[in-house]
Amino acid sequence: MTQISEKFITEATLKIDGLNEDGLEKLSEAHVLAQEVFVGYILSSAVEYENDHLLDYMIYYFNIFSEALTLQGVKMNKIDEAMIDEFQEEYIATLDEYMETDDEDLIGSLCNQPMMVSFLLHEITGEDETGEVMEEDLASHVFIVGVALIALMNRAIVRD
C-alpha cells in the first residue's frame, strides 16, 4: 500500500503556494485534465452546499495532493463514474457511523492515507497565516468532501 509522505505534501504545498497565477493555472489544468470526472464529482459538492469557498478549497487540496503524488512518483488510475458509484455507498455509511460515534479510525480506514488526512485536519482546525480559523460550516464541508477526495485518490493509486 503506497502512503503519501508528509515530505511530499509539504513540498507540493510550498510549490503551489509559491506559483504565480499563470504557473498555478498551468499546474492545475494539467492535474484537472488528467482527472476530469473526479474533479467534477468533487466540485459538485460546492454547488450542492451552495458554497463558493468550498470550491476554492477543494481545487486547492486536489492540486496539492495530486502534486504530492507526482513528486513522490506515484501514479493514479483515472477515476471514473463507476469507481465513484462503487465508493459512494461505503463513503455514506462510514460518514454516518462517524457522525454517530466520532470514531476517527473509521475515517482513517476509509482513506488509508494518514498524512493526507492529517494535513486536511490541520488545515481545517488550525489558524491560517492571518491568524484566522476556518468558519465552522465551511470546515465541516471541507472535512466531508476532503475525506471523499482522499479516499478516492487512495483507491486510484496504481499499486506496485
N, C-alpha and C positions, 0 to 999 in steps of 0.2 A: 504494500500500500504506500503510495507516494504521498508524503506530507510536505506541504509548502512551508518553508522555514521562515522564521521571523526576519532573518537577514535579508531575504529576497523581497519580503513585504516592505521592509524599511527602505531598501534600495529603490523599489518601484514607487513608493510614496515620494521619496526625495526627488526622483527623476520627474515624476508627473508634476509635483508642486513647483519644480524649477523650470518647467517649459513655458515658453511664451504662448500666446493664443494660437498662432499658426502651428507650432510644434505639437501642442495639445490636440488640436483638431486632427492633424495627420495621424497621431498615435491612436486617438480614439476611433477614427474612421477605420483604421486597419483592424482593430480588435472587434469593432461592431460588425464590420462586413464579414468577418470570419464566423460570427455567431448571431446572425440577424434574427432568427426565430426566437432564440433565447433572450436576446435584448428586448425584443418586442414583448415577450412574456413578462419580464422584469419591469419594464417601463409601463406596462398596462396597469400595474398596481398604483402608480401615481394618478392615473385617470380615475381608477376605482376609488381611491381615497380622496380624490379631488385635492391633491397636494403637490404643487409645483416644486416645492423644496425637496420633496421625496425623489422626484425625477432627477434633480441635480445630484443628490447624494448617491443614488443608485448607479448612475452612469460613472460617477467618480470612483465608487468602490468596485464596480465592474472593471474599470480601466486599471485600477491598482492591482486587483487580483489577477487579471489577465496578463499584465506586465510582469508580475511576480512569477507567474508560471513560465513565461518566456525567458526571464532572466535565469530561472532555475533549470531551464532546459526541459521543461515538462510540456508535453503536447496534450491537446484536448480534442476529443472527437466533437463533431458538430452536434449540438443539442437540437433535436427536432421535436415536433409536436408529440410524437409517440412517447419519447422519453419524458417529456413534461407531463403528459397524461398519466403515465405509469407512476410518476413521482407524486402527483397531486394527492392521491388517497393516503399514502403514508405520511406525507407532509401535514395534511389537515388533521389526521388522527394524532400525530405527535404533538402538534401545536395545541390541540385541545387538551391532551393529557398534561402538557407542560403548564398551561394556564391554570389547570386544577391543582397541580402538585408542586409547581416551581422546581421540579427536579431537573437541574441543569445537565445531568447525564443524558437525558433524552435528546437535548439539542446536540450535545457532543457526539452521540452515536449516529444521529441523523446526518450531521455534517461531516464527521470524521476528518476534520481539518482544524485541530486545536489552535494553531497560531492565527488562522484566518478569523475564527470565532473570537479569539482574544482581542485581536485588532478591532473588530467590529464593536465589541462590548466597550472597549476603551474609548472608541470614537463616540459612542452613544452616551456614556456616563461621565467622560472626562470633560475638562474645560478646553475650549479652543484657544487659539493664540491671543484672543482678546479677553480671555477670562470668562467667556460666556459658556453656559451649559445648554445642550440641546433641549428644546421645548418638549414636554412630556408626550404629547400626541405624536409629534414627529419622531421622537426617539422610539416609541412603540412601533410605529410604521416601519422605520428603518430596521428595527430588530426583526420584525416579522418577514419583511421582504429580503433582508440581508441573509437570513437563515436559508431561505429558498435559493438565493444566489449562490451561497457557499455549497450547499448540499448538492445542487445540480452540477456545479463546476466539478465537485469531487467525483460525482458519478461519471462525468465525461472524460476524466483524466485517462489517457492511454496507459494501460498497465504494461509494465516491463515483461 
